[in-house]
Amino acid sequence: MTIQELLSSPDCWTKGALARTREGRVADPQSDGAAAWCLLGALMKCYPETVVECLVEPIADHLGIMLADSNRRFPLTQWNDHPDRTWDDVMHLVRHLGI
């Protein structure tokens, strides 16, 4: 499964936790009860840990460039959880990166 498939609607995306249940409780991204994921949680759900470790830094680098500050790295959770961040923003990034 790709992140684009996992986060197929705004209801499948969350802020403030790696993953949440349908009831909004914090969940492990790998658990069967998880129904919504942040960007990092979605990476953890869709890819093996070794792949996630290889993807996090390049994605953070890309986010720094996207945000017009090539010297600054944005942790994925900080970017995902920003008050102005939307599901559309996340999906634009996911589609752009092909993840």
C-alpha positions in Angstrom: 0.0 0.0 0.0 1.2 3.5 -0.8 0.8 6.5 1.4 -1.4 8.0 -1.3 -3.7 5.0 -0.9 -3.5 5.0 2.9 -4.3 8.7 3.3 -7.1 8.5 0.6 -9.4 11.1 2.3 -9.1 13.8 5.0 -10.6 11.4 7.5 -7.5 9.1 7.1 -5.1 11.9 8.1 -4.4 13.3 11.6 -2.3 15.8 13.5 -0.8 15.5 17.0 -0.2 11.8 16.9 1.4 9.2 14.6 -2.0 7.5 14.3 -5.5 7.5 15.7 -8.4 5.2 16.0 -11.8 6.0 14.4 -12.8 7.3 17.9 -9.8 9.7 17.9 -7.6 7.9 20.4 -3.9 7.8 19.9 -2.8 4.5 18.3 0.3 2.7 17.1 0.6 3.3 13.3 1.0 -0.4 12.7 -2.0 -1.4 14.8 -5.2 -2.8 13.2 -7.2 -0.2 15.1 -5.4 2.7 13.5 -7.7 4.6 11.1 -5.9 7.9 10.5 -2.2 8.7 10.3 0.1 11.7 10.2 2.8 11.8 7.4 5.4 10.1 9.5 2.9 7.5 10.8 1.9 6.8 7.2 5.5 6.2 6.3 5.8 3.8 9.3 2.7 2.0 8.2 3.6 1.7 4.5 7.3 1.0 4.6 9.8 -1.1 6.5 11.7 0.7 9.2 14.9 0.7 7.2 13.2 2.4 4.3 11.6 5.0 6.6 15.0 5.8 8.0 16.2 6.4 4.5 13.2 8.6 3.5 12.9 10.9 6.4 15.9 13.1 5.8 15.4 13.5 2.0 11.7 14.4 2.7 12.7 16.9 5.4 15.3 18.4 3.0 12.6 18.7 0.3 10.3 20.4 2.8 13.0 22.9 3.6 13.3 23.7 -0.1 9.6 23.8 -0.6 9.3 26.3 2.2 12.0 28.6 0.6 14.6 27.9 3.3 17.2 25.5 2.1 19.3 25.7 5.2 16.5 24.6 7.6 15.2 21.1 8.1 11.6 20.6 9.1 10.9 17.5 11.1 8.0 15.7 9.4 5.8 15.8 12.5 6.3 19.6 12.9 5.5 20.2 9.3 2.4 17.8 9.4 1.1 19.3 12.7 1.4 23.0 11.7 -1.9 24.7 12.5 -2.3 25.8 8.9 -1.4 22.4 7.4 -4.1 20.7 5.4 -4.7 17.2 4.1 -4.4 18.8 0.6 -0.9 20.0 1.5 0.1 16.6 2.6 -1.3 14.9 -0.4 0.4 17.4 -2.7 3.8 16.4 -1.1 3.0 12.7 -1.3 2.1 12.9 -4.9 5.1 15.0 -5.8 7.5 12.6 -4.1 5.7 9.5 -5.4 5.4 7.9 -2.0 
